Amino acid sequence: MCLTEEELTQSLSMIKETLDKSKQMLYNIIFLNNECFYSFLKQLYCSNGETIAETLNKLEHCIPFALTDDSFCLFLSSCQSENGEKMEALRRGFIESCKNDFLLHLFSITNTIQWEHILQSCKMLRKKNRTLLRKEPI
């Protein structure tokens, strides 16, 4: 799905708004591990009625992926796998790991400069992907 720049900005803003509101709810909550934390955040509903997870799925091609130790291990495992199904499962795991990292990054934004940087990075990726896929002019 090719998003317009406006749709991208709106979707990211909805996620950020939802995460900002959730910080008040999370004041005294302790999660067992990062996976529980991400699962909780992904199930929060944005103002458009979609969960954060559903919105992130739409933004998948516009999310800057950062290689952490976990995501890099998943990436290497998928490259070395000879089983097609296992390779696909590892690829999906890598993408989910990167989405979790991006979600944490959005959650930790503390000022407008950080927000603008994320927004510009996503817009740049959107433009590059549209050009690479040659879907339509930018």
N, C-alpha and C positions, 0 to 999 in steps of 0.2 A: 504494500500500500504506500503510495507516495503522498506525503503530507505537504501541505503548503507551509510556507514560513510562518504564517499567522496561526495555523493549526498547531504547529510545533510549539510556538511560544505559548499559546493558550494551554496546551497539555502540560508543558513543564511548569507553568504558573499554577495550574490546579494541583499538581503533585506537591509543589513547594508549599502552597497554602495549606493543604491537608497535613503535610508533615509539621508545619509550624503549629497548627492547632493540636496535633498529637503530642507535642512536647509538654503541654500542660497536663495531659492525661498521664504521661509517663514519669512524672516527677518522682514518685515513690515505688516504681515497679522495677523489679530486677528480673532479667531474663536468664534462663539456664545457660544459653549459649547464643552465639551470633545467629545461628539458623533460626532459632525461636524468635529473635528480634526481627529478622528480615521477614519471616512468615507473618508476624503480627502487622508490620508496616504494610506489607503487600496487600493485606485484606482490608485496609482502611478504604472507605469510599470517598471519592472526590466529589466535587459539586455537580458534576455531570452524571452522577449515578454509577460510574464505573469504578472498579477497585484500582488501586495503584498498580497492581500486577497487570491488569488489562490495559491500562494506559501505557505502561512500560513496554508491553508487547507491541503496541502500535508504533512506539518510538525506537524500537530495537535498532534500526539502521541509522539512527541519528545519535546514538549514545556513544560517547568516547569510552573505549575499553582501556582500562589500566591493568597492566599485568602485575598481579600480586603473586606471592608464592603459590597460593592455592590455584588460581586461575592458570598460571604458567604450567603447573604440574598437569592439570586437566588438558591443556592445549598440547603438551608434549605427548601425553598418553593417547590422545586422539590421532595424532600424526603417526604414531608408531603402531597403531592397531591395524591388523589385517582383516578383522571381522567387520563388515559393513554396518551391521546393527550396533555393535559395540562402539564403533567409531562415531556413529550418529548420536548415540547416547552420551558419549564423552563430549562431543561438540555442543550438544544442548546444555550439558552441565557447565561447560566453559562459558557459554553465553549467560546462563543463569547466575554464575559466579560474578561475571562482569556487571550484570544488572544490579546484583546485591551491592557491589562496590560503589556503583553509581548512586544507588539509593542512599547509602550511608553518606556519600559525598553531599548529596542534596540535603540530607538531614542535618549535616554539620555546618551548613552555610550560616555565617554570622553577620555578613554585611553585603551591601549592594555591589561592591566590586567583585566579590566572589560569585555572586549571582550572575552578573554580566559576563564574567569569564566563562561560566558554564553555558550560558545561553548562546554566546558567540561560538563556542566550540561545537555545540550541537547544530547550530545553523550552518557552520562551515562543513561539517560532516554530511548534512542533508544535501547541500549543494554538490559536494564531491560525488556522493552516491547517485544523485540524479544525473550528473554528467557521465559517470561511469556506466550507468545502466541505460543511458540515452533514452530515458522515458519521454522526456519533454524538455523544452528549454527551461533554464533557470529563471 
